[in-house]
Amino acid sequence: MSNTLPHIENSSLTVYYPPAGDYIRFEDDTHYEKMVREWALSTTKETKKTFWYKGKSYQREVTIAGYESFGLTAEFHTLVIEFQDGNLSCIFPARLKEMQQASFVRANDTNSEVETSAAPKSSTPKTKKEKSSSEAAIKKAAPKKEKPAKIDLPEEKVHFTAHVKQFALTYNHFNEENDEVVIFENVTIHQEPPINVDYAWASHSKTLKKHELSIGQHLEFDGKIAYRKLPKGKDVEDESLISDVTVGYKLNNPSKITKM
């Protein structure tokens, strides 16, 4: 169960992506209401003033302090949310909208109570037959996980925004060596409607290296995306270079890269 901690911030739990500089603040309540409806964050007559920000094992109330605009015609927006202790962080409108849903669960959230409730402890050792019956009962009691719907990815080159999450190594079966890659998070494909992908990876090519990327940077770029799971590096001594998440999408030929 998530803990509601609206007044207490803990940097070890929350990763902030503060705005790079000045951002657009709302002129008045009318401007705020117009933008909130444009982002589809409120569909009722009474415009919401606070929203939930959900982490791995907690949720906190935030407000929207303003937004950043980007793209060739400034048609894309990044929200600037404010936590109750004053911390600011950037987030995409679609991502914040997802967090308002009761069904929203962050990656790595697990429920370990199924086994406890289905099979109470006993001081008497169980026989092999009893163990099998108990295990079968647990499997029956455990809710079935629904497979996420497969995303219909665009085949053509499109516009992306993303954050740099990690630099890692992946094992290349062709040359039997580890190659350098960049792992991105909060990846958004800007089309109509936008598509959000938790994680994607790209080869740390000369094009990317010349931009001297760093962890936490917010980028926009053009490129293609495809289904391709990231193989983890082989015999990697530095654990920081091993991906700590499952990445199922690859970004190809990134170009027109802009740091935000």
C-alpha positions in Angstrom: 0.0 0.0 0.0 1.3 3.5 -0.9 2.1 5.9 2.0 0.5 9.4 1.7 3.3 11.8 2.7 2.2 15.2 1.4 4.4 17.3 3.7 7.6 15.2 3.9 10.1 15.0 1.0 12.9 12.5 0.9 15.5 12.9 -1.9 16.4 9.2 -1.6 12.9 8.3 -2.7 12.1 11.0 -5.2 14.2 11.9 -8.2 13.7 15.5 -9.2 14.0 16.9 -12.7 14.0 20.7 -11.9 13.4 23.1 -14.8 16.5 24.3 -16.6 15.7 28.0 -16.2 12.6 30.2 -16.3 9.3 28.5 -17.1 5.9 29.8 -18.1 3.7 30.7 -15.1 -0.1 31.0 -15.2 -1.4 34.5 -15.8 -4.6 33.9 -13.8 -7.1 31.2 -12.9 -8.7 31.3 -16.4 -5.3 30.6 -17.9 -4.7 27.8 -15.5 -8.1 26.2 -16.1 -7.6 26.4 -19.9 -4.2 24.7 -19.8 -5.3 22.0 -17.3 -8.2 21.1 -19.6 -5.9 21.2 -22.7 -3.6 18.6 -20.9 -6.7 16.5 -20.1 -5.9 16.6 -16.4 -9.4 17.7 -15.5 -12.7 16.8 -17.1 -15.1 18.1 -14.5 -16.6 21.6 -14.1 -14.5 22.2 -11.0 -10.9 22.4 -12.1 -8.5 20.4 -9.9 -5.9 22.3 -7.9 -3.8 19.4 -6.6 -2.7 16.1 -8.1 -1.1 12.9 -7.0 2.6 12.2 -7.7 3.1 8.5 -7.2 6.5 6.8 -6.6 7.5 3.2 -6.0 5.9 2.9 -2.6 4.4 6.3 -1.8 2.2 9.1 -3.2 2.3 12.8 -2.5 0.2 15.8 -3.3 1.6 18.3 -5.8 0.4 21.4 -7.6 1.3 22.6 -11.1 3.5 25.7 -10.8 3.7 26.3 -14.6 5.1 24.7 -17.7 7.8 24.7 -20.4 7.1 24.7 -24.1 9.3 23.2 -26.8 9.3 22.0 -30.4 9.5 23.9 -33.6 6.3 25.8 -32.9 6.3 25.4 -29.1 3.4 22.9 -29.4 4.8 20.5 -26.8 4.7 21.1 -23.1 6.4 19.8 -20.0 4.7 20.5 -16.6 6.6 22.0 -13.7 5.1 20.5 -10.5 5.7 21.7 -7.0 5.9 19.5 -3.9 4.7 20.8 -0.6 8.2 21.5 0.6 8.9 23.7 -2.4 10.8 21.2 -4.6 10.2 21.6 -8.3 10.3 18.8 -10.9 9.4 18.4 -14.6 7.0 15.8 -15.8 5.0 15.2 -19.0 1.3 15.9 -18.9 0.4 12.3 -20.0 2.6 10.9 -17.2 0.9 13.0 -14.5 -2.5 12.0 -15.9 -1.5 8.3 -15.6 -0.6 8.8 -11.9 -4.2 10.0 -11.1 -5.5 6.6 -12.0 -6.1 4.2 -9.1 -4.7 1.4 -11.2 -1.3 3.2 -11.7 1.5 1.1 -10.3 5.2 1.9 -10.7 7.6 -0.7 -12.0 9.0 -3.1 -9.3 5.9 -2.7 -7.1 5.1 -6.2 -5.8 2.6 -7.7 -3.4 4.1 -10.2 -1.1 1.0 -10.7 1.0 -0.6 -13.4 -1.2 1.5 -16.2 0.2 1.0 -15.1 3.8 -2.8 -14.9 3.5 -3.2 -18.1 1.5 -0.9 -20.3 3.6 -0.8 -19.6 7.3 2.3 -20.8 9.2 2.1 -24.0 11.1 4.5 -25.3 13.8 4.1 -28.8 12.4 6.3 -29.7 9.4 4.3 -30.3 6.3 4.5 -33.5 4.3 5.4 -33.4 0.6 1.7 -34.0 -0.3 0.6 -31.1 2.0 3.2 -28.8 0.5 2.0 -29.5 -3.0 -1.6 -28.8 -2.0 -0.5 -25.6 -0.3 1.5 -24.4 -3.3 -1.4 -25.2 -5.6 -3.8 -23.2 -3.3 -1.3 -20.2 -3.3 -1.1 -20.3 -7.1 -4.9 -20.4 -7.4 -5.3 -17.5 -4.9 -2.7 -15.3 -6.6 -4.3 -12.9 -9.1 -3.4 -13.5 -12.7 -1.3 -10.7 -14.2 -2.7 -9.2 -17.3 -0.2 -8.7 -20.1 0.2 -5.1 -21.1 -1.3 -4.2 -24.5 1.3 -4.1 -27.2 2.0 -0.5 -28.3 1.5 0.3 -32.0 4.8 1.9 -32.7 5.3 4.3 -35.6 7.4 3.1 -38.5 8.6 6.5 -39.7 10.9 8.9 -38.0 9.2 10.9 -35.2 9.9 13.5 -32.5 10.9 12.3 -29.0 11.5 13.8 -25.6 13.3 11.8 -22.8 15.5 11.9 -19.8 19.0 10.2 -19.6 18.7 7.5 -17.0 21.9 5.5 -17.2 25.0 4.6 -19.2 25.4 0.9 -19.5 27.0 -2.0 -21.3 25.2 -4.6 -23.5 26.7 -7.8 -24.8 27.1 -8.0 -28.6 26.9 -11.6 -29.7 28.4 -10.8 -33.1 31.7 -9.5 -31.9 31.5 -11.2 -28.5 32.2 -7.9 -26.7 30.3 -5.4 -24.6 29.0 -2.2 -26.4 28.2 1.1 -24.7 24.6 2.2 -24.6 22.5 5.0 -23.2 19.2 4.1 -21.3 16.5 6.7 -21.5 13.4 7.0 -19.2 10.1 8.9 -19.4 10.3 8.6 -23.2 7.4 10.3 -25.1 6.7 9.8 -28.8 5.1 13.1 -29.9 2.4 12.3 -32.3 -1.4 12.4 -32.1 -2.1 10.9 -29.6 1.3 10.9 -27.8 2.8 7.5 -26.8 4.6 7.1 -23.5 7.3 4.5 -23.0 8.9 4.0 -19.6 12.4 3.0 -20.9 14.3 2.8 -24.2 17.9 2.4 -25.2 20.2 3.6 -27.9 23.8 2.8 -28.9 26.2 5.4 -27.4 27.2 6.5 -30.9 29.5 9.3 -32.0 26.4 11.4 -32.5 25.4 11.0 -28.9 28.9 11.2 -27.5 29.6 14.6 -29.1 26.7 16.0 -27.0 28.5 14.9 -23.8 25.3 13.6 -22.1 24.9 13.3 -18.4 22.4 11.4 -16.2 19.2 13.3 -15.6 19.4 15.5 -18.7 16.2 16.2 -20.5 16.5 15.9 -24.3 14.4 16.3 -27.4 15.3 14.6 -30.7 14.1 12.9 -33.8 14.5 9.2 -34.5 12.9 5.8 -34.9 11.8 3.3 -32.3 11.4 -0.5 -32.5 10.8 -3.4 -30.2 14.2 -4.8 -29.1 15.0 -5.9 -25.6 18.3 -4.7 -24.2 20.7 -7.6 -23.4 22.7 -7.0 -20.3 26.5 -6.8 -20.4 28.6 -9.9 -19.9 31.3 -10.2 -17.2 30.9 -6.5 -16.2 32.9 -5.6 -13.1 31.4 -2.2 -12.6 27.8 -2.8 -11.4 26.8 0.8 -12.3 27.2 -0.2 -16.0 24.6 -3.0 -15.7 21.0 -2.0 -16.5 18.9 -2.1 -13.4 15.6 -2.1 -15.3 14.1 -4.2 -18.2 14.3 -2.2 -21.4 12.2 -3.5 -24.3 12.5 -0.7 -26.9 15.5 0.6 -29.0 15.9 4.1 -30.4 17.6 4.2 -33.8 19.4 7.1 -35.6 18.7 9.9 -33.1 19.2 13.3 -34.7 18.5 17.0 -34.1 19.3 16.5 -30.5 18.6 19.4 -28.2 19.4 19.6 -24.5 16.5 21.2 -22.5 
